[in-house]
Amino acid sequence: MNFNILAYAIYGLLTCYIILWVGRLFHNNGRIFILSLFRQEVNLADTTNNLLLLGYYLLNIGYAILQFSYWRQIESFDEMISSIAFKTGRLLFVLVGLHYFNMLSIYFFAKRKNSLTIKH
């Protein structure tokens, strides 16, 4: 039996679900941070938030698809489960890294923007 096709299907469905769920969660909950960065300018903040979501989807779905080309031949069910778990864990690690990088970037942009303004 060819376990690779089954592994591709499971991994594809699992990663698409995770990427879409996390993206929606970050998009909804991160809006408040972007609004504070752009001083409550709703149109600019929403446009930026939507562009960040689009970039997030493109980068992560592209990364997940790229993982298919590095998959070796799977010979058993145990090997299939471990391969899916390893690749999904690696994807989650990338998501965490990107999230913290984005939050750190927003923090530094907000800090820099506040230090450049003249306070009365």
C-alpha positions as CSV (number, residue, x, y, z in Angstrom):
1,M,0.0,0.0,0.0
2,N,1.2,3.5,-0.8
3,F,1.1,5.4,2.5
4,N,2.4,8.6,0.9
5,I,-0.9,9.6,-0.8
6,L,-2.8,9.0,2.5
7,A,-0.1,11.0,4.3
8,Y,-0.4,13.9,1.8
9,A,-4.1,14.0,2.2
10,I,-4.1,14.0,6.0
11,Y,-1.2,16.5,6.2
12,G,-2.8,18.8,3.6
13,L,-6.2,18.8,5.4
14,L,-4.6,19.2,8.8
15,T,-2.3,22.0,7.9
16,C,-5.0,23.9,5.9
17,Y,-7.3,23.8,8.9
18,I,-4.5,24.9,11.3
19,I,-3.4,27.7,9.0
20,L,-6.9,29.0,8.4
21,W,-7.9,28.8,12.0
22,V,-4.8,30.5,13.3
23,G,-4.9,33.2,10.6
24,R,-8.5,34.0,11.4
25,L,-7.7,34.1,15.1
26,F,-4.7,36.4,14.6
27,H,-6.7,38.6,12.2
28,N,-9.5,39.1,14.6
29,N,-7.5,39.5,17.8
30,G,-4.6,41.5,16.3
31,R,-6.8,44.2,15.0
32,I,-6.7,46.1,18.3
33,F,-2.9,46.2,18.2
34,I,-2.8,47.5,14.6
35,L,-5.5,50.1,15.5
36,S,-3.4,51.4,18.3
37,L,-0.3,51.5,16.0
38,F,-2.2,53.6,13.5
39,R,-3.9,55.8,16.1
40,Q,-7.4,54.5,15.5
41,E,-7.4,55.1,11.8
42,V,-9.8,52.3,11.0
43,N,-9.4,52.2,7.2
44,L,-5.6,52.1,7.3
45,A,-5.6,49.6,10.2
46,D,-8.1,47.2,8.5
47,T,-6.2,47.4,5.2
48,T,-2.9,46.6,6.9
49,N,-4.5,43.8,8.9
50,N,-6.0,42.3,5.7
51,L,-2.6,42.5,3.9
52,L,-0.9,40.8,6.8
53,L,-3.5,38.0,6.7
54,L,-3.0,37.6,3.0
55,G,0.8,37.5,3.4
56,Y,0.4,35.0,6.3
57,Y,-1.8,32.7,4.2
58,L,0.5,32.8,1.1
59,L,3.7,32.2,3.1
60,N,2.3,29.4,5.3
61,I,0.4,27.5,2.6
62,G,3.4,27.8,0.3
63,Y,5.6,26.4,3.1
64,A,3.1,23.6,3.7
65,I,3.0,22.7,-0.1
66,L,6.8,22.9,-0.3
67,Q,7.0,20.2,2.4
68,F,5.5,17.7,0.0
69,S,8.6,17.7,-2.2
70,Y,10.8,16.8,0.8
71,W,8.7,13.8,1.8
72,R,10.5,10.4,1.6
73,Q,8.9,7.1,0.8
74,I,6.7,5.9,3.7
75,E,6.6,2.1,4.2
76,S,4.4,1.6,7.3
77,F,1.4,3.2,9.2
78,D,3.7,4.1,12.1
79,E,6.1,5.8,9.8
80,M,3.2,7.7,8.2
81,I,1.9,9.0,11.6
82,S,5.4,10.0,12.8
83,S,6.1,11.8,9.5
84,I,2.8,13.7,9.6
85,A,3.4,14.6,13.3
86,F,6.9,15.8,12.6
87,K,5.9,18.0,9.6
88,T,2.9,19.4,11.4
89,G,5.0,20.2,14.4
90,R,7.6,22.0,12.2
91,L,4.8,24.0,10.7
92,L,3.5,25.0,14.1
93,F,7.0,26.0,15.1
94,V,7.2,28.3,12.0
95,L,3.8,29.8,12.9
96,V,4.9,30.6,16.4
97,G,8.1,32.2,15.2
98,L,6.2,34.3,12.7
99,H,3.7,35.4,15.3
100,Y,6.3,36.5,17.8
101,F,8.2,38.3,15.0
102,N,5.1,40.2,14.0
103,M,4.2,41.1,17.6
104,L,7.8,42.3,18.2
105,S,7.7,44.3,15.0
106,I,4.4,45.9,16.0
107,Y,5.8,46.7,19.4
108,F,8.9,48.4,18.0
109,F,6.9,50.3,15.4
110,A,4.5,51.6,18.0
111,K,7.4,52.5,20.3
112,R,9.3,54.3,17.6
113,K,6.1,56.1,16.4
114,N,5.4,57.2,19.9
115,S,8.9,58.5,20.5
116,L,8.8,60.5,17.3
117,T,5.6,62.4,18.2
118,I,5.8,65.6,20.2
119,K,3.7,65.3,23.4
120,H,2.2,68.4,24.9
